Amino acid sequence: MKKITTLEAALKRIEELEKENADLKEEITYLRKRKASGRQRHNSKWLAIYNDFVICYEKGMTMVEIAKRNGISERSIYRYKAYYEEMKKR
């Protein structure tokens, strides 16, 4: 970075930095407002599917049947099963 020696150069640099700062504030605002992606643990939707999983699993339904019934992946059902088994241990 070169040394600023004149008032005009300093004012120009301040203007550049203020624009950069405004852009960064806009980006921060966007990032704060965006929806987090990925698995949301233990919200109302999760809890509803988990409760249905427990009922179906205890009735003897297969993992594939439970997944299709709830419209989720088989991998998600196995996560529910792992959570279910962990809770049974406690």
C-alpha positions in Angstrom: 0.0 0.0 0.0 1.4 3.4 -1.0 1.7 6.2 1.4 -1.0 8.9 1.1 0.6 12.4 1.0 -2.2 14.7 -0.1 -5.6 15.6 1.3 -7.2 14.8 -2.1 -5.6 11.3 -2.1 -6.8 10.8 1.5 -10.4 11.8 0.7 -10.4 9.5 -2.4 -9.1 6.6 -0.2 -11.7 7.3 2.4 -14.4 7.2 -0.3 -13.1 3.9 -1.6 -13.1 2.4 2.0 -16.6 3.7 2.7 -17.9 2.0 -0.5 -16.1 -1.2 0.4 -17.6 -1.0 3.9 -21.1 -0.5 2.5 -20.7 -3.6 0.3 -19.5 -5.7 3.2 -22.4 -4.5 5.4 -24.8 -5.5 2.6 -23.2 -9.0 2.4 -23.4 -9.4 6.1 -27.1 -8.5 6.1 -27.7 -11.1 3.3 -25.8 -13.8 5.2 -27.7 -13.1 8.4 -31.1 -13.3 6.7 -30.5 -16.4 4.6 -32.0 -19.7 5.7 -29.6 -22.2 7.1 -29.5 -25.3 5.0 -29.0 -28.8 6.1 -30.6 -30.9 8.8 -32.6 -28.9 11.4 -32.6 -31.0 14.6 -35.6 -31.3 16.9 -37.9 -28.8 15.3 -41.6 -29.5 15.0 -41.3 -31.2 11.7 -38.5 -33.4 12.9 -40.4 -34.3 16.1 -43.6 -35.2 14.1 -41.6 -37.5 11.8 -39.7 -39.0 14.7 -43.0 -39.8 16.6 -44.4 -41.4 13.5 -41.2 -43.4 13.1 -41.4 -44.7 16.7 -45.0 -45.9 16.2 -44.2 -47.5 12.8 -40.9 -49.1 14.0 -42.5 -50.6 17.1 -45.3 -52.0 14.9 -42.6 -53.8 12.8 -42.7 -51.7 9.6 -39.5 -51.8 7.5 -37.2 -48.8 7.2 -38.1 -48.4 3.5 -41.9 -48.4 4.3 -41.4 -45.8 7.0 -39.3 -43.6 4.7 -41.8 -43.7 1.9 -44.7 -43.0 4.4 -43.0 -39.8 5.6 -41.5 -38.8 2.3 -37.9 -38.7 3.5 -34.7 -40.6 2.6 -33.8 -44.0 4.1 -30.7 -42.4 5.5 -32.8 -40.0 7.5 -34.8 -43.0 8.9 -31.6 -44.6 10.0 -30.7 -41.4 11.8 -34.1 -41.6 13.6 -33.4 -45.2 14.4 -30.0 -44.3 15.9 -31.6 -41.6 18.0 -34.4 -43.9 19.1 -31.9 -46.6 20.2 -29.8 -44.0 22.1 -32.9 -42.8 23.9 -33.9 -46.4 24.8 -30.5 -46.9 26.5 -31.1 -43.9 28.8 
